[in-house]
Amino acid sequence: MSFSLEKIADIVKGRVIGDPNIVIQGINSLEHATESDISFYFSPKYKALLKVTRAAAILTKERIEYFPGPQVLVDDPKRAYVELAALFATPVPRYPGISSEAQVHESAIIGDGVSIYPFVYIGEEAKIGNETILFPGVYVGKGVSIGSKTVIYPNVTILENTVIGSEVIIHSGTVIGSDGFGFVQQEKASIKIPQLGNVRIEDKVEIGANCCIDRATFGSTVIGRGVKTDNLVQIAHNVIIGENTIIVAQAGISGSVTIGKQVLIGGQVGIADHLEIGDRAMIASQSGVAKSIDAGQIVSGTPALPHRRWLRAMGIVGKLPELSDRIRRLEKKVATLEKQSNGGE
């Protein structure tokens, strides 16, 4: 696939400085670009790379005098990069129709243009929307509903009554709709609490590889529109996650937590059960959250503290050995002064 620089400028709504007729065959970083690639520049820290890059052209916000090649001026180089990367990306491979080696229950409803690879299982009364792709090893349980143009990669398990929206991406190894972790202690035994709810995933969500999303005890575990999770994320029963929230790898969210819209949750964060996280809150990596967080608040550490307070605390932690030595010296001086004072009396 190739485009003239003029065509690329039209796509990203930019303006060409230099030859608009050069042909671009790909997109890459400044460091790895070849003579047929376009690259992007959005931060002065990459200035040195501009002098050695082999890129045929660059996307930039302002004209760069020391880059000799053509440039496309855009309001936001990062956004323009995303648009072009999608243009050059390899399309998701599709199986032509429904494989004879897939097992599809006769009561299942399959939409138009659906791609079902070999060794997919689709249970009774399941519904698969138009143009959805199911890769090998996908299990779709009884009563599951999947919207249109959704992509489910190999070996994903979707258990009964789960509802998945349109244009959702679910990566390999993820399990959706497993039982929530609920038990009652009785006579030293753990009695399982039946999990009678389901999971509901709204449109344009992307779930990383090897994630676990548990069904609700009652009602639904809800993943809101546009939510993105990294790999190895655990979402427990009855969790509600608001629109466009981002959750990074190895985070764990306990049961009945409510998370607002546009929240950022860093890697290896742990959130205790029944808490509320307000809209646009930010939780730094490896934080342990034991209390609810207000909207817009930034927290760090275990237990999680307001970020600036945590930075001050960590600054003191690094000085603890010296502070300990000072305290010992002061204690000795105080003891000496007390002896002198008592002797004088």
PEWOSUL-V407277 format. One record per helix or strand of 3 or more residues. SS is the DSSP state (2 for helix, 1 for strand). FROM is the first residue (numbers start at 1). TO is the last residue. If there is no record, write none. Layout:
SS&FROM&TO, SS&FROM&TO
This chain:
2&5&12, 1&15&17, 1&37&41, 2&44&50, 1&57&60, 1&70&73, 2&77&88, 1&175&178, 1&183&186, 1&189&192, 1&198&201, 1&212&214, 1&220&223, 1&298&300, 2&307&317, 2&320&344
